[in-house]
């Protein structure tokens, strides 16, 4: 029997190492991601805490994104996500009318992080949303077409710089990664290694 | 007309230290950095730049800017370049357009001899009859088509696109526009200032007045220090619903053009005014230029536009031009002051240059003044295009002799010359007030947007009231109404439409300005009416004996300035999808096929060999694109009963069932299998191409028809890498890499599903199904481990003869087995009973999608999908060949799939036929694409191979 393989990212092309660019682009597809569905106004929604369009850090450190009414993406290290979703599907302690499902989405979604003061200008080239601070502040969560691919996007600033997590269907991962590099080329984008 | 380079001008924008060499019609020329193509040529003494569209009259500089209709040239393989605007570059290859064999000896100028026959409507009237001659007419007329040449081999250039959501967009960076931008920005608003020309400043740039230059310097410095985003050489091309603006940026360093789609909260329109020509005999003769052209040539590029000039002036700009000409050493032969009711009547000279100007002296004899230059300052066109696009209808003011905005919507404001006259300070002050008003209104819009957008920062309080317009209006200076002299001349230089043409159109009954425009094509050329509209309206008004106000204007629609198709297309996004196993396929030199957005393996060199290997040994195919929907909840079986034609209530955990899905009209929508993984957990598979549509279909039923059902649907197509392991040795191969599953045929039967750990990867599931007709295991692996599992299978099966097979091999095998493909063997009219699987349809169910139509269809004889064998086993009909009755062309069906079967050594087909032909043994006639007819036979089963299904159940 073969050993358990390591997670293969959808981004398989290699990119020249770079540093110091702004914005930076990182492939963080290996991050554990779960999709939780429940009543938008039920007890699970209260427990997860993140309202639609907003994100919140859960007690264990997982990031909970209110991606749609009644739908949340929970991401972080495996242990963090496990803590956040533990017991959600069990009726104990929850209103029995709250129909909940939780699904490991790690393998289904590519995840990239774009960071830097030029990140919003770069996103303007591939997405029609308003990335200004009032309309898309830190903590904002939105679904939109990015380079013609349906994506979930969460603003999750890092080290004082605007930063955006971009999720898409895994099969589009390589295409979208390349499209983001192309969009960021004029701003001096660099590809970096990073955790989510 | 003799033009030459002047000494250094304090206002010039050229860098005389940087000389640029270029070619003009094959000859070598030079200019300076900062020159336009036209200014460089003019400085070198060139005065003919093009030939007119219809009559091929020589044309020289008219306005010396973007709108100049006479300065369209070809640069390299780029046609219709505006030489009055495009900056000179080193090694440019510039050529004239619309002249043959050369610009100076254009034989097509013979058209001018036929001028009186080539009036408006000539083409429409002349080439209608006889109809059969039209192809000939078309070929001849095509040789006279104006414009440059397009080389279809020109590589596609990079065009860019960007979105923007500024609070305020200011269109026009003259003094009022700049002040508006600065004032709005000072309040904290995000401002985008868009300037059509290469630099901000508007008319101040080519003014030689000290005060104007000082103001320009101050405005530029303030702007540079502000937060205003400035786009020069850029145009707001259109205003659409809710201030959705198209902006073309022409000078971006990374792209030939960039289209910016901006959603402005408030649009400020500040385009200034465009100087309009005056209509008189000989007004298109080289040497007749506008006052703006004279001032631009002298002050921006240091070009002396002539030697001896007559200045026809109706305003201060004409006077300023006269002063600039005098300063530049041009002899002023006469200033004909229109304010004193003096008028130009005509020019004389050759077709190539003015030699004299004839001044209308009223009752006395006309005065002839020798000159090589006539500078005309006859008034202004207010470019109200963007206001038109916002719904405003400009009104004519006879006193000021131009149109003004009337009542634009509240989120569109106007400032600068377009709304009135005044001193520079007054214009700046109005601009600043407009900027503050725009920012205040934008704040209200922003408040509303934030309040209604879930992700936005929360806002406190109620929405601010819409700021009232308390600006002090600008005045309107009196100006002579100067449109046409006592002679006729050119109105539309781009289209060669004269005032005579417009009079004739009016006489022919085109009494609407919109109709006259279309009949004559006036205002429809590259200048898009910027120079011509008011003169066109005036000519029609005069012909009809009405006022300009009564005639009104045409409606300006987008684009404000012509733009390329490349700019509209922007960046090309063509998303493609690949599976996690794709790198392996590429490494093996796979031939791919694009199926929708998916890049899929078609074959690895020899599809027939791949088929034989599956039939004899074992093969792997990457079927990741198969749609997969994760269904969870206590009401899933209700949902399945609603969506599929068959029954689902008794599907046990661990079982898989085939289902056919119909639209509400009973037409086959999709098919696939669904397995029950747990008590309330199912996995639905769909066709690859139907994955997205089925998901929408399922969600539509759940959200709109059955919102009370407790079902969660999640597309997980690419969460799993899907591998079908097919062939008689597949069980042996699977057993080598799988744990946790009893693979015994009695323990894991056909149409069952099991969870498994494969090659050490947990969280996999596999079902005993396949499309090839062989013993098959369809394995679904968490995608991040898909490649590793594929490689493990390949390693583990090397002694079993394992090999990959692609879509082509699979298609052959499914045809051998007689499996139809939705969308290939069915079409938009194929009802479920036509598939040969009528037994699947359970009309005794309470309800399901398509049931009413299928109840109706139950009593009818419908076309049927059948398996067909050509009697000549070596002939493979093309798919979609018609099945006809004997020697007639009566269509009785068609071939839907056809291949040569390596397993059977003969051609095999599926087809749709009329019901009376669907019985086994029926002889058919197939009409090949070559026209040959062949005979074929319907066989008893869909399956050409293993109709009893012994192999797949093995």
Interface residues (C-beta under 8 A of the other chain):
Chain A: X1 X2 X3 X4 X5 X7 X8 X9 X10 X12 X29 X30 X35 X37 X51 X52 X53 X54 X99 X101 X103 X104 X105 X106 X107 X108 X109 X124 X125 X126 X127 X128 X129 X130 X131 X132 X133 X134 X135 X136 X137 X140 X141 X142 X147 X148 X149 X169 X170 X171 X172 X174 X175 X176 X179 X182 X185 X186
Chain B: X160 X161 X162 X163 X164 X165 X190 X253 X254 X261 X263 X446 X449 X450 X453 X454 X455 X456 X457 X571 X573 X574 X575 X576 X577 X578 X579 X580 X582 X583 X598 X624 X625 X630 X632 X633 X710 X712 X714 X716 X717 X718 X719 X720 X737 X739 X759 X760 X761 X762 X763 X782 X783 X784 X785 X786 X787 X788 X789 X792 X795
